[in-house]
């Protein structure tokens, strides 16, 4: 499943969640049911997020 904005997740993507926390996707994992989970490293010092659903995030930017 893609981000809220429709793009498929890629490691290195700069994203935000519904609380406006900013982070970078460190890895992407596809599940058997077709959903994609991502690991996120936060910039605000919060604990890294293991295996969140990509659909809970908005893509801010992506390296070309």
KALINWO-V287527 format. One record per residue. RES is the residue in three letters. SS is DSSP state (A for helix, B for strand, O for the rest). D_CENTER is the distance of its C-alpha to the mean C-alpha in Angstrom with 1 decimal. Layout:
BEGIN
res=RES ss=SS d_center=D_CENTER
res=RES ss=SS d_center=D_CENTER
END
This chain:
BEGIN
res=UNK ss=O d_center=11.0
res=UNK ss=O d_center=9.3
res=UNK ss=O d_center=7.3
res=UNK ss=O d_center=10.1
res=UNK ss=O d_center=11.4
res=UNK ss=O d_center=12.1
res=UNK ss=O d_center=10.6
res=UNK ss=O d_center=9.4
res=UNK ss=O d_center=6.4
res=UNK ss=O d_center=8.2
res=UNK ss=O d_center=8.4
res=UNK ss=O d_center=9.2
res=UNK ss=O d_center=7.2
res=UNK ss=B d_center=7.7
res=UNK ss=B d_center=5.8
res=UNK ss=B d_center=7.6
res=UNK ss=O d_center=8.2
res=UNK ss=O d_center=11.6
res=UNK ss=O d_center=13.4
res=UNK ss=O d_center=12.6
res=UNK ss=O d_center=11.1
res=UNK ss=B d_center=9.7
res=UNK ss=B d_center=7.8
res=UNK ss=B d_center=7.0
res=UNK ss=B d_center=5.0
res=UNK ss=B d_center=8.3
res=UNK ss=B d_center=8.5
res=UNK ss=B d_center=8.0
res=UNK ss=B d_center=10.6
res=UNK ss=B d_center=12.6
res=UNK ss=O d_center=14.7
res=UNK ss=O d_center=18.3
res=UNK ss=O d_center=17.9
res=UNK ss=O d_center=15.7
res=UNK ss=O d_center=12.4
res=UNK ss=B d_center=9.3
res=UNK ss=B d_center=7.6
res=UNK ss=B d_center=5.1
res=UNK ss=B d_center=6.5
res=UNK ss=B d_center=5.8
res=UNK ss=B d_center=9.1
res=UNK ss=B d_center=10.4
res=UNK ss=O d_center=13.1
res=UNK ss=O d_center=15.3
res=UNK ss=O d_center=16.4
res=UNK ss=O d_center=14.8
res=UNK ss=O d_center=14.3
res=UNK ss=O d_center=11.3
res=UNK ss=B d_center=9.3
res=UNK ss=B d_center=10.1
res=UNK ss=B d_center=8.9
res=UNK ss=B d_center=7.3
res=UNK ss=B d_center=7.4
res=UNK ss=A d_center=5.0
res=UNK ss=A d_center=8.0
res=UNK ss=A d_center=7.7
res=UNK ss=O d_center=5.6
res=UNK ss=B d_center=7.6
res=UNK ss=B d_center=7.6
res=UNK ss=B d_center=10.1
res=UNK ss=B d_center=11.3
res=UNK ss=O d_center=11.4
res=UNK ss=O d_center=14.3
res=UNK ss=O d_center=17.1
END
